[in-house]
Amino acid sequence: MSELDIQIAVEEGAWPPEERLRAASERVLFAAARFLAREEGQPFPEKGAPEVSLVFTSDEDIRSINAEWRGQDKPTNVLSFPAFPLTPGKVPGPMLGDIIFAEETLVREAAELGKSFDDHLTHLMVHGFLHLFGYDHMEDGEAEKMEGLETRILAELGLSDPYGDEPG
């Protein structure tokens, strides 16, 4: 597998320094890409590195994007915009797409879940990345498949199942 070309833009919010975000995104997305290539037979281009753009912004910015593109006038934790429709198992193009993260929602959810910021961001990176490869969770069968992939990728990164039972 060729590497990924990860572009990072920190637009709004109290995000960690860009160097920390870059190191995290390379660790997480390279692991996810290797997993997809190995376990899912997800082919990668023979030449060149597919590009993925990560945008780190605020709840207000993601609320506006969510309203415009999904008709939901509220913030969300992560949005993914594939550059091209991609069916799981097909070769991606030179541009995978954009993944946008909302800082305030991510911080709030991490606290509510009792997880570290880094662990929750890792989960959302994997989640958003899978969307770029055509995986979805709108229907039960799709959700089961996507959540299973997330869980297995996160396990390789040393994290627990985000969909498992909550500690009691």
mmCIF file of the C-alpha atoms, coordinates in Angstrom:
data_MODEL
# 
_entry.id   MODEL 
# 
loop_
_atom_site.group_PDB 
_atom_site.id 
_atom_site.type_symbol 
_atom_site.label_atom_id 
_atom_site.label_alt_id 
_atom_site.label_comp_id 
_atom_site.label_asym_id 
_atom_site.label_entity_id 
_atom_site.label_seq_id 
_atom_site.pdbx_PDB_ins_code 
_atom_site.Cartn_x 
_atom_site.Cartn_y 
_atom_site.Cartn_z 
_atom_site.occupancy 
_atom_site.B_iso_or_equiv 
_atom_site.pdbx_formal_charge 
_atom_site.auth_seq_id 
_atom_site.auth_comp_id 
_atom_site.auth_asym_id 
_atom_site.auth_atom_id 
_atom_site.pdbx_PDB_model_num 
ATOM 1   C CA . MET A 1 1   ? 0.000   0.000  0.000  1.00 0.00 ? 1   MET A CA 1 
ATOM 2   C CA . SER A 1 2   ? 1.199   3.471  -0.746 1.00 0.00 ? 2   SER A CA 1 
ATOM 3   C CA . GLU A 1 3   ? 1.128   6.001  2.033  1.00 0.00 ? 3   GLU A CA 1 
ATOM 4   C CA . LEU A 1 4   ? -1.572  8.586  2.503  1.00 0.00 ? 4   LEU A CA 1 
ATOM 5   C CA . ASP A 1 5   ? -1.080  12.257 1.808  1.00 0.00 ? 5   ASP A CA 1 
ATOM 6   C CA . ILE A 1 6   ? -2.735  13.865 4.835  1.00 0.00 ? 6   ILE A CA 1 
ATOM 7   C CA . GLN A 1 7   ? -3.539  17.560 4.599  1.00 0.00 ? 7   GLN A CA 1 
ATOM 8   C CA . ILE A 1 8   ? -4.404  19.307 7.870  1.00 0.00 ? 8   ILE A CA 1 
ATOM 9   C CA . ALA A 1 9   ? -6.202  22.612 8.447  1.00 0.00 ? 9   ALA A CA 1 
ATOM 10  C CA . VAL A 1 10  ? -6.889  23.934 11.940 1.00 0.00 ? 10  VAL A CA 1 
ATOM 11  C CA . GLU A 1 11  ? -9.577  26.554 11.419 1.00 0.00 ? 11  GLU A CA 1 
ATOM 12  C CA . GLU A 1 12  ? -11.312 27.230 14.737 1.00 0.00 ? 12  GLU A CA 1 
ATOM 13  C CA . GLY A 1 13  ? -11.348 25.931 18.294 1.00 0.00 ? 13  GLY A CA 1 
ATOM 14  C CA . ALA A 1 14  ? -8.880  25.081 21.029 1.00 0.00 ? 14  ALA A CA 1 
ATOM 15  C CA . TRP A 1 15  ? -7.238  22.178 19.204 1.00 0.00 ? 15  TRP A CA 1 
ATOM 16  C CA . PRO A 1 16  ? -3.863  20.716 20.155 1.00 0.00 ? 16  PRO A CA 1 
ATOM 17  C CA . PRO A 1 17  ? -0.891  21.997 18.132 1.00 0.00 ? 17  PRO A CA 1 
ATOM 18  C CA . GLU A 1 18  ? -0.882  20.989 14.466 1.00 0.00 ? 18  GLU A CA 1 
ATOM 19  C CA . GLU A 1 19  ? 2.220   18.799 14.972 1.00 0.00 ? 19  GLU A CA 1 
ATOM 20  C CA . ARG A 1 20  ? 0.313   16.712 17.543 1.00 0.00 ? 20  ARG A CA 1 
ATOM 21  C CA . LEU A 1 21  ? -2.720  16.436 15.259 1.00 0.00 ? 21  LEU A CA 1 
ATOM 22  C CA . ARG A 1 22  ? -0.469  15.387 12.362 1.00 0.00 ? 22  ARG A CA 1 
ATOM 23  C CA . ALA A 1 23  ? 1.281   12.705 14.414 1.00 0.00 ? 23  ALA A CA 1 
ATOM 24  C CA . ALA A 1 24  ? -2.069  11.349 15.647 1.00 0.00 ? 24  ALA A CA 1 
ATOM 25  C CA . SER A 1 25  ? -3.656  11.384 12.202 1.00 0.00 ? 25  SER A CA 1 
ATOM 26  C CA . GLU A 1 26  ? -0.694  9.609  10.611 1.00 0.00 ? 26  GLU A CA 1 
ATOM 27  C CA . ARG A 1 27  ? -0.691  6.914  13.302 1.00 0.00 ? 27  ARG A CA 1 
ATOM 28  C CA . VAL A 1 28  ? -4.457  6.383  13.130 1.00 0.00 ? 28  VAL A CA 1 
ATOM 29  C CA . LEU A 1 29  ? -5.140  6.714  9.401  1.00 0.00 ? 29  LEU A CA 1 
ATOM 30  C CA . PHE A 1 30  ? -2.102  4.675  8.315  1.00 0.00 ? 30  PHE A CA 1 
ATOM 31  C CA . ALA A 1 31  ? -3.231  1.903  10.691 1.00 0.00 ? 31  ALA A CA 1 
ATOM 32  C CA . ALA A 1 32  ? -6.791  2.091  9.332  1.00 0.00 ? 32  ALA A CA 1 
ATOM 33  C CA . ALA A 1 33  ? -5.552  2.031  5.721  1.00 0.00 ? 33  ALA A CA 1 
ATOM 34  C CA . ARG A 1 34  ? -3.294  -0.971 6.410  1.00 0.00 ? 34  ARG A CA 1 
ATOM 35  C CA . PHE A 1 35  ? -6.192  -2.748 8.119  1.00 0.00 ? 35  PHE A CA 1 
ATOM 36  C CA . LEU A 1 36  ? -8.541  -2.129 5.191  1.00 0.00 ? 36  LEU A CA 1 
ATOM 37  C CA . ALA A 1 37  ? -5.925  -3.343 2.715  1.00 0.00 ? 37  ALA A CA 1 
ATOM 38  C CA . ARG A 1 38  ? -5.207  -6.474 4.733  1.00 0.00 ? 38  ARG A CA 1 
ATOM 39  C CA . GLU A 1 39  ? -8.557  -7.480 6.210  1.00 0.00 ? 39  GLU A CA 1 
ATOM 40  C CA . GLU A 1 40  ? -11.066 -6.058 3.758  1.00 0.00 ? 40  GLU A CA 1 
ATOM 41  C CA . GLY A 1 41  ? -9.114  -6.516 0.543  1.00 0.00 ? 41  GLY A CA 1 
ATOM 42  C CA . GLN A 1 42  ? -9.447  -2.766 0.010  1.00 0.00 ? 42  GLN A CA 1 
ATOM 43  C CA . PRO A 1 43  ? -7.099  -2.079 -2.882 1.00 0.00 ? 43  PRO A CA 1 
ATOM 44  C CA . PHE A 1 44  ? -4.988  1.056  -3.006 1.00 0.00 ? 44  PHE A CA 1 
ATOM 45  C CA . PRO A 1 45  ? -3.555  2.744  -6.071 1.00 0.00 ? 45  PRO A CA 1 
ATOM 46  C CA . GLU A 1 46  ? -0.266  1.267  -7.212 1.00 0.00 ? 46  GLU A CA 1 
ATOM 47  C CA . LYS A 1 47  ? 1.234   4.717  -7.675 1.00 0.00 ? 47  LYS A CA 1 
ATOM 48  C CA . GLY A 1 48  ? 0.798   7.881  -5.700 1.00 0.00 ? 48  GLY A CA 1 
ATOM 49  C CA . ALA A 1 49  ? -0.615  8.441  -2.269 1.00 0.00 ? 49  ALA A CA 1 
ATOM 50  C CA . PRO A 1 50  ? -4.348  9.060  -1.933 1.00 0.00 ? 50  PRO A CA 1 
ATOM 51  C CA . GLU A 1 51  ? -4.971  12.439 -0.329 1.00 0.00 ? 51  GLU A CA 1 
ATOM 52  C CA . VAL A 1 52  ? -7.240  12.987 2.651  1.00 0.00 ? 52  VAL A CA 1 
ATOM 53  C CA . SER A 1 53  ? -7.993  16.401 4.091  1.00 0.00 ? 53  SER A CA 1 
ATOM 54  C CA . LEU A 1 54  ? -8.615  16.792 7.827  1.00 0.00 ? 54  LEU A CA 1 
ATOM 55  C CA . VAL A 1 55  ? -10.277 19.990 9.003  1.00 0.00 ? 55  VAL A CA 1 
ATOM 56  C CA . PHE A 1 56  ? -10.351 20.820 12.707 1.00 0.00 ? 56  PHE A CA 1 
ATOM 57  C CA . THR A 1 57  ? -12.956 23.445 13.500 1.00 0.00 ? 57  THR A CA 1 
ATOM 58  C CA . SER A 1 58  ? -15.630 24.642 15.933 1.00 0.00 ? 58  SER A CA 1 
ATOM 59  C CA . ASP A 1 59  ? -19.172 23.547 16.675 1.00 0.00 ? 59  ASP A CA 1 
ATOM 60  C CA . GLU A 1 60  ? -20.481 26.699 14.979 1.00 0.00 ? 60  GLU A CA 1 
ATOM 61  C CA . ASP A 1 61  ? -18.608 25.969 11.752 1.00 0.00 ? 61  ASP A CA 1 
ATOM 62  C CA . ILE A 1 62  ? -19.634 22.310 11.639 1.00 0.00 ? 62  ILE A CA 1 
ATOM 63  C CA . ARG A 1 63  ? -23.237 23.260 12.487 1.00 0.00 ? 63  ARG A CA 1 
ATOM 64  C CA . SER A 1 64  ? -23.288 25.493 9.410  1.00 0.00 ? 64  SER A CA 1 
ATOM 65  C CA . ILE A 1 65  ? -21.786 22.757 7.206  1.00 0.00 ? 65  ILE A CA 1 
ATOM 66  C CA . ASN A 1 66  ? -24.178 20.154 8.638  1.00 0.00 ? 66  ASN A CA 1 
ATOM 67  C CA . ALA A 1 67  ? -27.156 22.440 7.922  1.00 0.00 ? 67  ALA A CA 1 
ATOM 68  C CA . GLU A 1 68  ? -26.044 23.161 4.360  1.00 0.00 ? 68  GLU A CA 1 
ATOM 69  C CA . TRP A 1 69  ? -25.067 19.632 3.302  1.00 0.00 ? 69  TRP A CA 1 
ATOM 70  C CA . ARG A 1 70  ? -27.233 17.378 5.464  1.00 0.00 ? 70  ARG A CA 1 
ATOM 71  C CA . GLY A 1 71  ? -30.205 19.604 6.338  1.00 0.00 ? 71  GLY A CA 1 
ATOM 72  C CA . GLN A 1 72  ? -29.456 19.236 10.065 1.00 0.00 ? 72  GLN A CA 1 
ATOM 73  C CA . ASP A 1 73  ? -29.013 22.620 11.737 1.00 0.00 ? 73  ASP A CA 1 
ATOM 74  C CA . LYS A 1 74  ? -26.976 21.382 14.692 1.00 0.00 ? 74  LYS A CA 1 
ATOM 75  C CA . PRO A 1 75  ? -23.353 20.603 15.460 1.00 0.00 ? 75  PRO A CA 1 
ATOM 76  C CA . THR A 1 76  ? -22.063 17.061 15.179 1.00 0.00 ? 76  THR A CA 1 
ATOM 77  C CA . ASN A 1 77  ? -18.763 15.433 16.112 1.00 0.00 ? 77  ASN A CA 1 
ATOM 78  C CA . VAL A 1 78  ? -17.481 14.524 12.647 1.00 0.00 ? 78  VAL A CA 1 
ATOM 79  C CA . LEU A 1 79  ? -18.548 14.886 9.031  1.00 0.00 ? 79  LEU A CA 1 
ATOM 80  C CA . SER A 1 80  ? -17.026 13.069 6.068  1.00 0.00 ? 80  SER A CA 1 
ATOM 81  C CA . PHE A 1 81  ? -17.242 14.131 2.457  1.00 0.00 ? 81  PHE A CA 1 
ATOM 82  C CA . PRO A 1 82  ? -15.903 11.521 0.025  1.00 0.00 ? 82  PRO A CA 1 
ATOM 83  C CA . ALA A 1 83  ? -14.366 13.089 -3.074 1.00 0.00 ? 83  ALA A CA 1 
ATOM 84  C CA . PHE A 1 84  ? -16.058 10.421 -5.183 1.00 0.00 ? 84  PHE A CA 1 
ATOM 85  C CA . PRO A 1 85  ? -18.671 7.767  -4.404 1.00 0.00 ? 85  PRO A CA 1 
ATOM 86  C CA . LEU A 1 86  ? -16.755 4.657  -3.412 1.00 0.00 ? 86  LEU A CA 1 
ATOM 87  C CA . THR A 1 87  ? -18.080 1.174  -2.848 1.00 0.00 ? 87  THR A CA 1 
ATOM 88  C CA . PRO A 1 88  ? -16.165 -0.790 -0.220 1.00 0.00 ? 88  PRO A CA 1 
ATOM 89  C CA . GLY A 1 89  ? -13.509 -2.876 -1.976 1.00 0.00 ? 89  GLY A CA 1 
ATOM 90  C CA . LYS A 1 90  ? -12.976 -0.497 -4.912 1.00 0.00 ? 90  LYS A CA 1 
ATOM 91  C CA . VAL A 1 91  ? -9.745  1.371  -5.610 1.00 0.00 ? 91  VAL A CA 1 
ATOM 92  C CA . PRO A 1 92  ? -9.909  4.950  -4.283 1.00 0.00 ? 92  PRO A CA 1 
ATOM 93  C CA . GLY A 1 93  ? -8.968  7.873  -6.466 1.00 0.00 ? 93  GLY A CA 1 
ATOM 94  C CA . PRO A 1 94  ? -6.157  10.290 -5.893 1.00 0.00 ? 94  PRO A CA 1 
ATOM 95  C CA . MET A 1 95  ? -8.376  12.263 -3.489 1.00 0.00 ? 95  MET A CA 1 
ATOM 96  C CA . LEU A 1 96  ? -10.269 10.377 -0.787 1.00 0.00 ? 96  LEU A CA 1 
ATOM 97  C CA . GLY A 1 97  ? -12.120 13.374 0.580  1.00 0.00 ? 97  GLY A CA 1 
ATOM 98  C CA . ASP A 1 98  ? -12.508 15.585 3.624  1.00 0.00 ? 98  ASP A CA 1 
ATOM 99  C CA . ILE A 1 99  ? -13.099 14.747 7.270  1.00 0.00 ? 99  ILE A CA 1 
ATOM 100 C CA . ILE A 1 100 ? -14.231 17.634 9.490  1.00 0.00 ? 100 ILE A CA 1 
ATOM 101 C CA . PHE A 1 101 ? -14.092 17.520 13.303 1.00 0.00 ? 101 PHE A CA 1 
ATOM 102 C CA . ALA A 1 102 ? -15.889 19.791 15.813 1.00 0.00 ? 102 ALA A CA 1 
ATOM 103 C CA . GLU A 1 103 ? -13.797 20.598 18.875 1.00 0.00 ? 103 GLU A CA 1 
ATOM 104 C CA . GLU A 1 104 ? -16.489 21.457 21.454 1.00 0.00 ? 104 GLU A CA 1 
ATOM 105 C CA . THR A 1 105 ? -18.636 18.419 20.612 1.00 0.00 ? 105 THR A CA 1 
ATOM 106 C CA . LEU A 1 106 ? -15.605 16.133 20.694 1.00 0.00 ? 106 LEU A CA 1 
ATOM 107 C CA . VAL A 1 107 ? -14.517 17.476 24.121 1.00 0.00 ? 107 VAL A CA 1 
ATOM 108 C CA . ARG A 1 108 ? -18.057 17.203 25.536 1.00 0.00 ? 108 ARG A CA 1 
ATOM 109 C CA . GLU A 1 109 ? -18.599 13.659 24.233 1.00 0.00 ? 109 GLU A CA 1 
ATOM 110 C CA . ALA A 1 110 ? -15.211 12.482 25.533 1.00 0.00 ? 110 ALA A CA 1 
ATOM 111 C CA . ALA A 1 111 ? -16.130 13.749 29.022 1.00 0.00 ? 111 ALA A CA 1 
ATOM 112 C CA . GLU A 1 112 ? -19.614 12.182 28.857 1.00 0.00 ? 112 GLU A CA 1 
ATOM 113 C CA . LEU A 1 113 ? -18.106 8.848  27.769 1.00 0.00 ? 113 LEU A CA 1 
ATOM 114 C CA . GLY A 1 114 ? -15.316 8.984  30.352 1.00 0.00 ? 114 GLY A CA 1 
ATOM 115 C CA . LYS A 1 115 ? -12.701 8.793  27.576 1.00 0.00 ? 115 LYS A CA 1 
ATOM 116 C CA . SER A 1 116 ? -9.634  10.866 26.930 1.00 0.00 ? 116 SER A CA 1 
ATOM 117 C CA . PHE A 1 117 ? -9.748  13.500 24.225 1.00 0.00 ? 117 PHE A CA 1 
ATOM 118 C CA . ASP A 1 118 ? -7.093  11.577 22.266 1.00 0.00 ? 118 ASP A CA 1 
ATOM 119 C CA . ASP A 1 119 ? -8.981  8.277  22.426 1.00 0.00 ? 119 ASP A CA 1 
ATOM 120 C CA . HIS A 1 120 ? -12.244 9.861  21.293 1.00 0.00 ? 120 HIS A CA 1 
ATOM 121 C CA . LEU A 1 121 ? -10.485 11.746 18.489 1.00 0.00 ? 121 LEU A CA 1 
ATOM 122 C CA . THR A 1 122 ? -8.870  8.468  17.399 1.00 0.00 ? 122 THR A CA 1 
ATOM 123 C CA . HIS A 1 123 ? -12.293 6.824  17.216 1.00 0.00 ? 123 HIS A CA 1 
ATOM 124 C CA . LEU A 1 124 ? -13.744 9.702  15.200 1.00 0.00 ? 124 LEU A CA 1 
ATOM 125 C CA . MET A 1 125 ? -10.768 9.654  12.813 1.00 0.00 ? 125 MET A CA 1 
ATOM 126 C CA . VAL A 1 126 ? -11.358 5.966  12.129 1.00 0.00 ? 126 VAL A CA 1 
ATOM 127 C CA . HIS A 1 127 ? -15.109 6.530  11.806 1.00 0.00 ? 127 HIS A CA 1 
ATOM 128 C CA . GLY A 1 128 ? -14.699 9.413  9.359  1.00 0.00 ? 128 GLY A CA 1 
ATOM 129 C CA . PHE A 1 129 ? -12.038 7.566  7.365  1.00 0.00 ? 129 PHE A CA 1 
ATOM 130 C CA . LEU A 1 130 ? -14.310 4.542  6.895  1.00 0.00 ? 130 LEU A CA 1 
ATOM 131 C CA . HIS A 1 131 ? -17.002 6.827  5.468  1.00 0.00 ? 131 HIS A CA 1 
ATOM 132 C CA . LEU A 1 132 ? -14.533 7.922  2.775  1.00 0.00 ? 132 LEU A CA 1 
ATOM 133 C CA . PHE A 1 133 ? -14.278 4.269  1.722  1.00 0.00 ? 133 PHE A CA 1 
ATOM 134 C CA . GLY A 1 134 ? -18.017 3.855  1.289  1.00 0.00 ? 134 GLY A CA 1 
ATOM 135 C CA . TYR A 1 135 ? -18.878 2.394  4.693  1.00 0.00 ? 135 TYR A CA 1 
ATOM 136 C CA . ASP A 1 136 ? -22.016 3.723  6.363  1.00 0.00 ? 136 ASP A CA 1 
ATOM 137 C CA . HIS A 1 137 ? -24.275 3.134  9.354  1.00 0.00 ? 137 HIS A CA 1 
ATOM 138 C CA . MET A 1 138 ? -27.698 4.237  8.160  1.00 0.00 ? 138 MET A CA 1 
ATOM 139 C CA . GLU A 1 139 ? -29.126 0.717  8.087  1.00 0.00 ? 139 GLU A CA 1 
ATOM 140 C CA . ASP A 1 140 ? -28.615 -2.055 10.626 1.00 0.00 ? 140 ASP A CA 1 
ATOM 141 C CA . GLY A 1 141 ? -26.514 -4.320 8.396  1.00 0.00 ? 141 GLY A CA 1 
ATOM 142 C CA . GLU A 1 142 ? -24.298 -1.446 7.298  1.00 0.00 ? 142 GLU A CA 1 
ATOM 143 C CA . ALA A 1 143 ? -23.942 -0.216 10.875 1.00 0.00 ? 143 ALA A CA 1 
ATOM 144 C CA . GLU A 1 144 ? -22.961 -3.675 12.103 1.00 0.00 ? 144 GLU A CA 1 
ATOM 145 C CA . LYS A 1 145 ? -20.279 -3.932 9.412  1.00 0.00 ? 145 LYS A CA 1 
ATOM 146 C CA . MET A 1 146 ? -18.904 -0.424 9.973  1.00 0.00 ? 146 MET A CA 1 
ATOM 147 C CA . GLU A 1 147 ? -18.922 -0.671 13.772 1.00 0.00 ? 147 GLU A CA 1 
ATOM 148 C CA . GLY A 1 148 ? -17.186 -4.038 13.550 1.00 0.00 ? 148 GLY A CA 1 
ATOM 149 C CA . LEU A 1 149 ? -14.442 -2.508 11.405 1.00 0.00 ? 149 LEU A CA 1 
ATOM 150 C CA . GLU A 1 150 ? -14.078 0.443  13.781 1.00 0.00 ? 150 GLU A CA 1 
ATOM 151 C CA . THR A 1 151 ? -13.805 -1.871 16.765 1.00 0.00 ? 151 THR A CA 1 
ATOM 152 C CA . ARG A 1 152 ? -11.158 -4.051 15.117 1.00 0.00 ? 152 ARG A CA 1 
ATOM 153 C CA . ILE A 1 153 ? -9.086  -1.088 13.908 1.00 0.00 ? 153 ILE A CA 1 
ATOM 154 C CA . LEU A 1 154 ? -9.277  0.561  17.327 1.00 0.00 ? 154 LEU A CA 1 
ATOM 155 C CA . ALA A 1 155 ? -8.215  -2.717 18.971 1.00 0.00 ? 155 ALA A CA 1 
ATOM 156 C CA . GLU A 1 156 ? -5.090  -2.699 16.787 1.00 0.00 ? 156 GLU A CA 1 
ATOM 157 C CA . LEU A 1 157 ? -4.448  0.811  18.102 1.00 0.00 ? 157 LEU A CA 1 
ATOM 158 C CA . GLY A 1 158 ? -4.866  -0.425 21.695 1.00 0.00 ? 158 GLY A CA 1 
ATOM 159 C CA . LEU A 1 159 ? -8.329  1.041  22.322 1.00 0.00 ? 159 LEU A CA 1 
ATOM 160 C CA . SER A 1 160 ? -11.438 -0.663 23.638 1.00 0.00 ? 160 SER A CA 1 
ATOM 161 C CA . ASP A 1 161 ? -14.693 -1.244 21.766 1.00 0.00 ? 161 ASP A CA 1 
ATOM 162 C CA . PRO A 1 162 ? -16.493 2.125  21.585 1.00 0.00 ? 162 PRO A CA 1 
ATOM 163 C CA . TYR A 1 163 ? -19.811 0.327  21.079 1.00 0.00 ? 163 TYR A CA 1 
ATOM 164 C CA . GLY A 1 164 ? -19.393 -2.141 23.956 1.00 0.00 ? 164 GLY A CA 1 
ATOM 165 C CA . ASP A 1 165 ? -21.298 -2.024 27.194 1.00 0.00 ? 165 ASP A CA 1 
ATOM 166 C CA . GLU A 1 166 ? -20.690 1.067  29.251 1.00 0.00 ? 166 GLU A CA 1 
ATOM 167 C CA . PRO A 1 167 ? -18.831 0.454  32.508 1.00 0.00 ? 167 PRO A CA 1 
ATOM 168 C CA . GLY A 1 168 ? -21.285 0.091  35.339 1.00 0.00 ? 168 GLY A CA 1 
# 
